[in-house]
Amino acid sequence: MVELCLETREVRLMDEKPGDVLTIEELAAYLKIPKSTLYKLVREGKIPSQKIGRHWRFRKGAIDH
């Protein structure tokens, strides 16, 4: 089952906490790398990601795995 958060306009699985899905800015800070490097890794398919409209989202669990 999915949930729509009207405040942030994010769709997420019901068992996910809001902090489990990261933006590009949050992930760059979490990994301590520049956003430009992160975009390159995403383009190369080295970082699991999902594009929603024009925004990238990353599941923290997939990154930590």
PDB file of N, CA, C and O in Angstrom, chain B, residues numbered from 101:
ATOM      1  N   MET B 101       0.846  -1.161   0.000  1.00  0.00           N
ATOM      2  CA  MET B 101       0.000   0.000   0.000  1.00  0.00           C
ATOM      3  C   MET B 101       0.900   1.234   0.000  1.00  0.00           C
ATOM      4  O   MET B 101       1.956   1.239   0.632  1.00  0.00           O
ATOM      5  N   VAL B 102       0.479   2.272  -0.706  1.00  0.00           N
ATOM      6  CA  VAL B 102       1.254   3.505  -0.773  1.00  0.00           C
ATOM      7  C   VAL B 102       0.527   4.621  -0.053  1.00  0.00           C
ATOM      8  O   VAL B 102      -0.676   4.550   0.194  1.00  0.00           O
ATOM      9  N   GLU B 103       1.287   5.653   0.276  1.00  0.00           N
ATOM     10  CA  GLU B 103       0.753   6.799   0.995  1.00  0.00           C
ATOM     11  C   GLU B 103       1.225   8.054   0.288  1.00  0.00           C
ATOM     12  O   GLU B 103       2.374   8.115  -0.151  1.00  0.00           O
ATOM     13  N   LEU B 104       0.370   9.053   0.167  1.00  0.00           N
ATOM     14  CA  LEU B 104       0.722  10.346  -0.406  1.00  0.00           C
ATOM     15  C   LEU B 104       0.809  11.355   0.719  1.00  0.00           C
ATOM     16  O   LEU B 104      -0.164  11.577   1.440  1.00  0.00           O
ATOM     17  N   CYS B 105       1.969  11.967   0.873  1.00  0.00           N
ATOM     18  CA  CYS B 105       2.158  13.010   1.881  1.00  0.00           C
ATOM     19  C   CYS B 105       1.872  14.344   1.199  1.00  0.00           C
ATOM     20  O   CYS B 105       2.640  14.779   0.341  1.00  0.00           O
ATOM     21  N   LEU B 106       0.774  14.994   1.575  1.00  0.00           N
ATOM     22  CA  LEU B 106       0.383  16.232   0.929  1.00  0.00           C
ATOM     23  C   LEU B 106       1.354  17.369   1.217  1.00  0.00           C
ATOM     24  O   LEU B 106       1.529  18.265   0.391  1.00  0.00           O
ATOM     25  N   GLU B 107       1.981  17.334   2.382  1.00  0.00           N
ATOM     26  CA  GLU B 107       2.912  18.395   2.760  1.00  0.00           C
ATOM     27  C   GLU B 107       4.154  18.407   1.861  1.00  0.00           C
ATOM     28  O   GLU B 107       4.577  19.466   1.396  1.00  0.00           O
ATOM     29  N   THR B 108       4.729  17.239   1.623  1.00  0.00           N
ATOM     30  CA  THR B 108       5.948  17.154   0.821  1.00  0.00           C
ATOM     31  C   THR B 108       5.684  16.674  -0.600  1.00  0.00           C
ATOM     32  O   THR B 108       6.592  16.663  -1.432  1.00  0.00           O
ATOM     33  N   ARG B 109       4.448  16.277  -0.882  1.00  0.00           N
ATOM     34  CA  ARG B 109       4.038  15.754  -2.191  1.00  0.00           C
ATOM     35  C   ARG B 109       4.824  14.507  -2.581  1.00  0.00           C
ATOM     36  O   ARG B 109       5.103  14.292  -3.760  1.00  0.00           O
ATOM     37  N   GLU B 110       5.182  13.688  -1.598  1.00  0.00           N
ATOM     38  CA  GLU B 110       5.907  12.459  -1.861  1.00  0.00           C
ATOM     39  C   GLU B 110       4.984  11.264  -1.738  1.00  0.00           C
ATOM     40  O   GLU B 110       4.105  11.226  -0.877  1.00  0.00           O
ATOM     41  N   VAL B 111       5.191  10.302  -2.596  1.00  0.00           N
ATOM     42  CA  VAL B 111       4.485   9.030  -2.515  1.00  0.00           C
ATOM     43  C   VAL B 111       5.485   8.020  -1.973  1.00  0.00           C
ATOM     44  O   VAL B 111       6.596   7.904  -2.489  1.00  0.00           O
ATOM     45  N   ARG B 112       5.095   7.291  -0.935  1.00  0.00           N
ATOM     46  CA  ARG B 112       6.006   6.307  -0.354  1.00  0.00           C
ATOM     47  C   ARG B 112       5.224   5.096   0.121  1.00  0.00           C
ATOM     48  O   ARG B 112       4.009   5.145   0.310  1.00  0.00           O
ATOM     49  N   LEU B 113       5.965   3.996   0.310  1.00  0.00           N
ATOM     50  CA  LEU B 113       5.357   2.797   0.848  1.00  0.00           C
ATOM     51  C   LEU B 113       4.957   3.049   2.288  1.00  0.00           C
ATOM     52  O   LEU B 113       5.619   3.816   2.988  1.00  0.00           O
ATOM     53  N   MET B 114       3.887   2.418   2.741  1.00  0.00           N
ATOM     54  CA  MET B 114       3.360   2.663   4.085  1.00  0.00           C
ATOM     55  C   MET B 114       4.379   2.331   5.179  1.00  0.00           C
ATOM     56  O   MET B 114       4.388   2.985   6.222  1.00  0.00           O
ATOM     57  N   ASP B 115       5.236   1.330   4.960  1.00  0.00           N
ATOM     58  CA  ASP B 115       6.180   0.956   5.998  1.00  0.00           C
ATOM     59  C   ASP B 115       7.467   1.784   5.981  1.00  0.00           C
ATOM     60  O   ASP B 115       8.345   1.575   6.818  1.00  0.00           O
ATOM     61  N   GLU B 116       7.585   2.716   5.041  1.00  0.00           N
ATOM     62  CA  GLU B 116       8.753   3.592   4.994  1.00  0.00           C
ATOM     63  C   GLU B 116       8.544   4.803   5.881  1.00  0.00           C
ATOM     64  O   GLU B 116       7.452   5.369   5.946  1.00  0.00           O
ATOM     65  N   LYS B 117       9.614   5.188   6.562  1.00  0.00           N
ATOM     66  CA  LYS B 117       9.579   6.426   7.324  1.00  0.00           C
ATOM     67  C   LYS B 117      10.023   7.553   6.395  1.00  0.00           C
ATOM     68  O   LYS B 117      10.736   7.292   5.426  1.00  0.00           O
ATOM     69  N   PRO B 118       9.622   8.808   6.664  1.00  0.00           N
ATOM     70  CA  PRO B 118      10.004   9.912   5.773  1.00  0.00           C
ATOM     71  C   PRO B 118      11.514  10.010   5.533  1.00  0.00           C
ATOM     72  O   PRO B 118      11.929  10.376   4.433  1.00  0.00           O
ATOM     73  N   GLY B 119      12.339   9.697   6.524  1.00  0.00           N
ATOM     74  CA  GLY B 119      13.784   9.780   6.362  1.00  0.00           C
ATOM     75  C   GLY B 119      14.384   8.644   5.563  1.00  0.00           C
ATOM     76  O   GLY B 119      15.583   8.657   5.286  1.00  0.00           O
ATOM     77  N   ASP B 120      13.578   7.651   5.180  1.00  0.00           N
ATOM     78  CA  ASP B 120      14.081   6.505   4.423  1.00  0.00           C
ATOM     79  C   ASP B 120      14.275   6.818   2.949  1.00  0.00           C
ATOM     80  O   ASP B 120      14.956   6.069   2.248  1.00  0.00           O
ATOM     81  N   VAL B 121      13.694   7.907   2.462  1.00  0.00           N
ATOM     82  CA  VAL B 121      13.839   8.330   1.074  1.00  0.00           C
ATOM     83  C   VAL B 121      14.573   9.664   1.080  1.00  0.00           C
ATOM     84  O   VAL B 121      14.144  10.619   1.727  1.00  0.00           O
ATOM     85  N   LEU B 122      15.690   9.716   0.348  1.00  0.00           N
ATOM     86  CA  LEU B 122      16.540  10.900   0.363  1.00  0.00           C
ATOM     87  C   LEU B 122      16.482  11.649  -0.964  1.00  0.00           C
ATOM     88  O   LEU B 122      16.292  11.047  -2.021  1.00  0.00           O
ATOM     89  N   THR B 123      16.644  12.955  -0.897  1.00  0.00           N
ATOM     90  CA  THR B 123      16.797  13.784  -2.093  1.00  0.00           C
ATOM     91  C   THR B 123      18.257  13.749  -2.518  1.00  0.00           C
ATOM     92  O   THR B 123      19.099  13.201  -1.806  1.00  0.00           O
ATOM     93  N   ILE B 124      18.560  14.325  -3.662  1.00  0.00           N
ATOM     94  CA  ILE B 124      19.940  14.366  -4.142  1.00  0.00           C
ATOM     95  C   ILE B 124      20.831  15.145  -3.171  1.00  0.00           C
ATOM     96  O   ILE B 124      21.977  14.767  -2.930  1.00  0.00           O
ATOM     97  N   GLU B 125      20.293  16.233  -2.618  1.00  0.00           N
ATOM     98  CA  GLU B 125      21.051  17.042  -1.667  1.00  0.00           C
ATOM     99  C   GLU B 125      21.326  16.265  -0.374  1.00  0.00           C
ATOM    100  O   GLU B 125      22.436  16.294   0.157  1.00  0.00           O
ATOM    101  N   GLU B 126      20.299  15.575   0.119  1.00  0.00           N
ATOM    102  CA  GLU B 126      20.454  14.802   1.348  1.00  0.00           C
ATOM    103  C   GLU B 126      21.445  13.660   1.161  1.00  0.00           C
ATOM    104  O   GLU B 126      22.264  13.395   2.041  1.00  0.00           O
ATOM    105  N   LEU B 127      21.373  12.980   0.010  1.00  0.00           N
ATOM    106  CA  LEU B 127      22.279  11.862  -0.231  1.00  0.00           C
ATOM    107  C   LEU B 127      23.718  12.347  -0.415  1.00  0.00           C
ATOM    108  O   LEU B 127      24.651  11.704   0.065  1.00  0.00           O
ATOM    109  N   ALA B 128      23.902  13.458  -1.094  1.00  0.00           N
ATOM    110  CA  ALA B 128      25.253  14.008  -1.264  1.00  0.00           C
ATOM    111  C   ALA B 128      25.858  14.332   0.101  1.00  0.00           C
ATOM    112  O   ALA B 128      27.034  14.056   0.339  1.00  0.00           O
ATOM    113  N   ALA B 129      25.068  14.911   0.990  1.00  0.00           N
ATOM    114  CA  ALA B 129      25.557  15.222   2.337  1.00  0.00           C
ATOM    115  C   ALA B 129      25.825  13.931   3.111  1.00  0.00           C
ATOM    116  O   ALA B 129      26.827  13.829   3.818  1.00  0.00           O
ATOM    117  N   TYR B 130      24.935  12.949   2.982  1.00  0.00           N
ATOM    118  CA  TYR B 130      25.081  11.670   3.682  1.00  0.00           C
ATOM    119  C   TYR B 130      26.354  10.944   3.246  1.00  0.00           C
ATOM    120  O   TYR B 130      27.072  10.386   4.076  1.00  0.00           O
ATOM    121  N   LEU B 131      26.629  10.952   1.937  1.00  0.00           N
ATOM    122  CA  LEU B 131      27.807  10.276   1.406  1.00  0.00           C
ATOM    123  C   LEU B 131      29.053  11.161   1.436  1.00  0.00           C
ATOM    124  O   LEU B 131      30.164  10.686   1.200  1.00  0.00           O
ATOM    125  N   LYS B 132      28.864  12.439   1.724  1.00  0.00           N
ATOM    126  CA  LYS B 132      29.963  13.425   1.774  1.00  0.00           C
ATOM    127  C   LYS B 132      30.688  13.520   0.442  1.00  0.00           C
ATOM    128  O   LYS B 132      31.917  13.507   0.375  1.00  0.00           O
ATOM    129  N   ILE B 133      29.876  13.619  -0.638  1.00  0.00           N
ATOM    130  CA  ILE B 133      30.429  13.816  -1.976  1.00  0.00           C
ATOM    131  C   ILE B 133      29.672  14.966  -2.642  1.00  0.00           C
ATOM    132  O   ILE B 133      28.538  15.259  -2.263  1.00  0.00           O
ATOM    133  N   PRO B 134      30.286  15.616  -3.628  1.00  0.00           N
ATOM    134  CA  PRO B 134      29.593  16.702  -4.333  1.00  0.00           C
ATOM    135  C   PRO B 134      28.381  16.178  -5.113  1.00  0.00           C
ATOM    136  O   PRO B 134      28.358  15.028  -5.552  1.00  0.00           O
ATOM    137  N   LYS B 135      27.385  17.040  -5.274  1.00  0.00           N
ATOM    138  CA  LYS B 135      26.204  16.656  -6.050  1.00  0.00           C
ATOM    139  C   LYS B 135      26.587  16.277  -7.475  1.00  0.00           C
ATOM    140  O   LYS B 135      25.991  15.365  -8.049  1.00  0.00           O
ATOM    141  N   SER B 136      27.567  16.957  -8.053  1.00  0.00           N
ATOM    142  CA  SER B 136      27.978  16.653  -9.431  1.00  0.00           C
ATOM    143  C   SER B 136      28.492  15.211  -9.542  1.00  0.00           C
ATOM    144  O   SER B 136      28.209  14.526 -10.525  1.00  0.00           O
ATOM    145  N   THR B 137      29.232  14.761  -8.557  1.00  0.00           N
ATOM    146  CA  THR B 137      29.722  13.382  -8.542  1.00  0.00           C
ATOM    147  C   THR B 137      28.558  12.405  -8.398  1.00  0.00           C
ATOM    148  O   THR B 137      28.533  11.355  -9.041  1.00  0.00           O
ATOM    149  N   LEU B 138      27.605  12.758  -7.558  1.00  0.00           N
ATOM    150  CA  LEU B 138      26.432  11.907  -7.357  1.00  0.00           C
ATOM    151  C   LEU B 138      25.617  11.788  -8.643  1.00  0.00           C
ATOM    152  O   LEU B 138      25.177  10.695  -8.997  1.00  0.00           O
ATOM    153  N   TYR B 139      25.414  12.901  -9.342  1.00  0.00           N
ATOM    154  CA  TYR B 139      24.700  12.859 -10.626  1.00  0.00           C
ATOM    155  C   TYR B 139      25.431  11.938 -11.612  1.00  0.00           C
ATOM    156  O   TYR B 139      24.793  11.181 -12.343  1.00  0.00           O
ATOM    157  N   LYS B 140      26.758  12.003 -11.632  1.00  0.00           N
ATOM    158  CA  LYS B 140      27.552  11.149 -12.525  1.00  0.00           C
ATOM    159  C   LYS B 140      27.351   9.679 -12.172  1.00  0.00           C
ATOM    160  O   LYS B 140      27.162   8.851 -13.063  1.00  0.00           O
ATOM    161  N   LEU B 141      27.389   9.349 -10.891  1.00  0.00           N
ATOM    162  CA  LEU B 141      27.195   7.968 -10.453  1.00  0.00           C
ATOM    163  C   LEU B 141      25.792   7.467 -10.801  1.00  0.00           C
ATOM    164  O   LEU B 141      25.619   6.304 -11.164  1.00  0.00           O
ATOM    165  N   VAL B 142      24.800   8.338 -10.689  1.00  0.00           N
ATOM    166  CA  VAL B 142      23.422   7.976 -11.055  1.00  0.00           C
ATOM    167  C   VAL B 142      23.341   7.690 -12.551  1.00  0.00           C
ATOM    168  O   VAL B 142      22.762   6.686 -12.966  1.00  0.00           O
ATOM    169  N   ARG B 143      23.925   8.576 -13.360  1.00  0.00           N
ATOM    170  CA  ARG B 143      23.921   8.386 -14.821  1.00  0.00           C
ATOM    171  C   ARG B 143      24.571   7.064 -15.217  1.00  0.00           C
ATOM    172  O   ARG B 143      24.128   6.400 -16.154  1.00  0.00           O
ATOM    173  N   GLU B 144      25.630   6.686 -14.491  1.00  0.00           N
ATOM    174  CA  GLU B 144      26.349   5.452 -14.787  1.00  0.00           C
ATOM    175  C   GLU B 144      25.658   4.217 -14.216  1.00  0.00           C
ATOM    176  O   GLU B 144      26.105   3.094 -14.449  1.00  0.00           O
ATOM    177  N   GLY B 145      24.572   4.417 -13.468  1.00  0.00           N
ATOM    178  CA  GLY B 145      23.828   3.297 -12.896  1.00  0.00           C
ATOM    179  C   GLY B 145      24.492   2.679 -11.679  1.00  0.00           C
ATOM    180  O   GLY B 145      24.168   1.552 -11.306  1.00  0.00           O
ATOM    181  N   LYS B 146      25.411   3.393 -11.058  1.00  0.00           N
ATOM    182  CA  LYS B 146      26.147   2.863  -9.907  1.00  0.00           C
ATOM    183  C   LYS B 146      25.455   3.129  -8.574  1.00  0.00           C
ATOM    184  O   LYS B 146      25.828   2.558  -7.550  1.00  0.00           O
ATOM    185  N   ILE B 147      24.457   3.990  -8.593  1.00  0.00           N
ATOM    186  CA  ILE B 147      23.682   4.315  -7.383  1.00  0.00           C
ATOM    187  C   ILE B 147      22.220   3.968  -7.676  1.00  0.00           C
ATOM    188  O   ILE B 147      21.664   4.471  -8.653  1.00  0.00           O
ATOM    189  N   PRO B 148      21.580   3.120  -6.854  1.00  0.00           N
ATOM    190  CA  PRO B 148      20.165   2.817  -7.084  1.00  0.00           C
ATOM    191  C   PRO B 148      19.322   4.066  -6.844  1.00  0.00           C
ATOM    192  O   PRO B 148      19.419   4.703  -5.795  1.00  0.00           O
ATOM    193  N   SER B 149      18.501   4.402  -7.823  1.00  0.00           N
ATOM    194  CA  SER B 149      17.742   5.652  -7.742  1.00  0.00           C
ATOM    195  C   SER B 149      16.440   5.531  -8.513  1.00  0.00           C
ATOM    196  O   SER B 149      16.213   4.584  -9.265  1.00  0.00           O
ATOM    197  N   GLN B 150      15.594   6.533  -8.294  1.00  0.00           N
ATOM    198  CA  GLN B 150      14.342   6.616  -9.028  1.00  0.00           C
ATOM    199  C   GLN B 150      14.082   8.083  -9.325  1.00  0.00           C
ATOM    200  O   GLN B 150      14.211   8.938  -8.449  1.00  0.00           O
ATOM    201  N   LYS B 151      13.720   8.361 -10.554  1.00  0.00           N
ATOM    202  CA  LYS B 151      13.407   9.730 -10.939  1.00  0.00           C
ATOM    203  C   LYS B 151      11.896   9.906 -10.891  1.00  0.00           C
ATOM    204  O   LYS B 151      11.147   9.153 -11.514  1.00  0.00           O
ATOM    205  N   ILE B 152      11.469  10.896 -10.152  1.00  0.00           N
ATOM    206  CA  ILE B 152      10.044  11.222 -10.037  1.00  0.00           C
ATOM    207  C   ILE B 152       9.868  12.608 -10.637  1.00  0.00           C
ATOM    208  O   ILE B 152      10.230  13.616 -10.030  1.00  0.00           O
ATOM    209  N   GLY B 153       9.308  12.641 -11.833  1.00  0.00           N
ATOM    210  CA  GLY B 153       9.236  13.920 -12.546  1.00  0.00           C
ATOM    211  C   GLY B 153      10.658  14.345 -12.888  1.00  0.00           C
ATOM    212  O   GLY B 153      11.374  13.638 -13.597  1.00  0.00           O
ATOM    213  N   ARG B 154      11.056  15.495 -12.383  1.00  0.00           N
ATOM    214  CA  ARG B 154      12.427  15.956 -12.612  1.00  0.00           C
ATOM    215  C   ARG B 154      13.297  15.822 -11.370  1.00  0.00           C
ATOM    216  O   ARG B 154      14.412  16.341 -11.332  1.00  0.00           O
ATOM    217  N   HIS B 155      12.793  15.132 -10.361  1.00  0.00           N
ATOM    218  CA  HIS B 155      13.493  14.998  -9.084  1.00  0.00           C
ATOM    219  C   HIS B 155      13.974  13.565  -8.879  1.00  0.00           C
ATOM    220  O   HIS B 155      13.247  12.613  -9.162  1.00  0.00           O
ATOM    221  N   TRP B 156      15.196  13.418  -8.388  1.00  0.00           N
ATOM    222  CA  TRP B 156      15.744  12.112  -8.060  1.00  0.00           C
ATOM    223  C   TRP B 156      15.459  11.784  -6.611  1.00  0.00           C
ATOM    224  O   TRP B 156      15.517  12.658  -5.746  1.00  0.00           O
ATOM    225  N   ARG B 157      15.147  10.513  -6.340  1.00  0.00           N
ATOM    226  CA  ARG B 157      14.934  10.028  -4.977  1.00  0.00           C
ATOM    227  C   ARG B 157      15.739   8.748  -4.793  1.00  0.00           C
ATOM    228  O   ARG B 157      15.938   7.977  -5.731  1.00  0.00           O
ATOM    229  N   PHE B 158      16.197   8.541  -3.563  1.00  0.00           N
ATOM    230  CA  PHE B 158      17.061   7.413  -3.238  1.00  0.00           C
ATOM    231  C   PHE B 158      16.574   6.770  -1.957  1.00  0.00           C
ATOM    232  O   PHE B 158      16.331   7.461  -0.967  1.00  0.00           O
ATOM    233  N   ARG B 159      16.430   5.456  -1.963  1.00  0.00           N
ATOM    234  CA  ARG B 159      16.056   4.732  -0.752  1.00  0.00           C
ATOM    235  C   ARG B 159      17.304   4.507   0.084  1.00  0.00           C
ATOM    236  O   ARG B 159      18.270   3.903  -0.383  1.00  0.00           O
ATOM    237  N   LYS B 160      17.287   4.987   1.306  1.00  0.00           N
ATOM    238  CA  LYS B 160      18.457   4.898   2.181  1.00  0.00           C
ATOM    239  C   LYS B 160      18.863   3.451   2.391  1.00  0.00           C
ATOM    240  O   LYS B 160      20.056   3.147   2.427  1.00  0.00           O
ATOM    241  N   GLY B 161      17.901   2.553   2.531  1.00  0.00           N
ATOM    242  CA  GLY B 161      18.208   1.144   2.715  1.00  0.00           C
ATOM    243  C   GLY B 161      18.991   0.553   1.551  1.00  0.00           C
ATOM    244  O   GLY B 161      19.879  -0.275   1.756  1.00  0.00           O
ATOM    245  N   ALA B 162      18.668   0.971   0.330  1.00  0.00           N
ATOM    246  CA  ALA B 162      19.388   0.478  -0.851  1.00  0.00           C
ATOM    247  C   ALA B 162      20.803   1.039  -0.898  1.00  0.00           C
ATOM    248  O   ALA B 162      21.721   0.370  -1.372  1.00  0.00           O
ATOM    249  N   ILE B 163      20.980   2.243  -0.418  1.00  0.00           N
ATOM    250  CA  ILE B 163      22.302   2.870  -0.398  1.00  0.00           C
ATOM    251  C   ILE B 163      23.174   2.185   0.653  1.00  0.00           C
ATOM    252  O   ILE B 163      24.346   1.899   0.406  1.00  0.00           O
ATOM    253  N   ASP B 164      22.600   1.928   1.815  1.00  0.00           N
ATOM    254  CA  ASP B 164      23.350   1.312   2.915  1.00  0.00           C
ATOM    255  C   ASP B 164      23.687  -0.148   2.649  1.00  0.00           C
ATOM    256  O   ASP B 164      24.635  -0.694   3.213  1.00  0.00           O
ATOM    257  N   HIS B 165      22.901  -0.768   1.785  1.00  0.00           N
ATOM    258  CA  HIS B 165      23.078  -2.209   1.514  1.00  0.00           C
ATOM    259  C   HIS B 165      24.299  -2.409   0.731  1.00  0.00           C
ATOM    260  O   HIS B 165      24.638  -3.544   0.394  1.00  0.00           O
TER     261      HIS B 165
END
